[in-house]
């Protein structure tokens, strides 16, 4: 059956198809314009866990998302496909996460891991397997890009997009990252793990094609990270939560703040959204929650403004969603943010997502 026939026969007002891909859509990978790469990985988790379960939680919750989005009512017709990935990614995450825990515990006890041969050997193995994952992610992303697809990444912890950025760097010689997060993630080899979730933006800085990282919502950082920012010569710009809230309390609107954030970005932009950037009640089970943050609507407003700004959105990642034991709230929020981000990417890239719905209000 052709894609046109599928669209004609599919009823988007009905519940998502249980045997379909993400959001209950009936399209194959070949028929979908957007490919979602899930990376269920959290080897170096240092506080709460569960991020490796995030992609599946989002997938499960996605079937309850109504497809008639106010901003992008025909987005579903483009097709979004949840890609198949190697089973070894999740298996290795579980295996090496277990090996990582004694290393973290030794550090917390004040021990020097380099003086403990067994732990030092495990640390080296973990760094190697993490590097292998990023290489495999890069190859997977490039496989779909070469087929003409828009490719996005769904983590896992925040270490997972490194291979994604490396893939983008083969296609674009200059781009920036719009980084929404509670944390700077600029630690250097945090806890000895070269590819720690807390080191993703430091590792991204090692990619020369990434000319700028603009951070939004930051409210937790260490001295080392501040040094990295100050030594970056303007390559890292920080819009801390405290600064944004102070400006807001003194009369500056979110619209004005968004315009300033967008103006500070280079022409090509990849969005990196750590779910813990939002207020904790949106993501109560994320691994490293911090008081403060921004709302779901503030984030989507910023993304909509970026889509309309004349900048080019080349991709995005959504990470650190961790499901709770007794409810689907985190997955629900993650699924809806994923759907909105797909709409933003599609609109910005000139795809047909329909005309925004305007409701009568008088």
Buried (B, 14 or more C-beta within 10 A) or exposed (E): EEBEEBBEEBEBEEEBEEEBBBBBBBBEBEBBBBBBBBBBBBBBBBEBBBBBBBBBBBBBBBBBBBBEBEBBBBBBBBBBBBBEBEEEBBEBBEBBBEBBEBBBEBBEEEEEBEEBEEBBEBBEEBBEBBBEBBEBBBEBBBBBBEEEBBBBBBBBBBBBBBBBBBBBBEBBEEBBBBBBBBBBBBBBBBBBBBBBBBBBBBBBBEBEBBBBBBBBBBBBBBEEBEEBBEEBEEBBBBBBBEEBBEBEEEEEEBEEBBBEBBEBBBEBBBBBBBBBBBBBEBBBBBBBBBEBBBEBEBBBBBBBBBBEBEBBBBBBBBBBBBBBEEEBBBBBBBBBBBBBBBBBBBBBBEBEBBEEEEEEEE
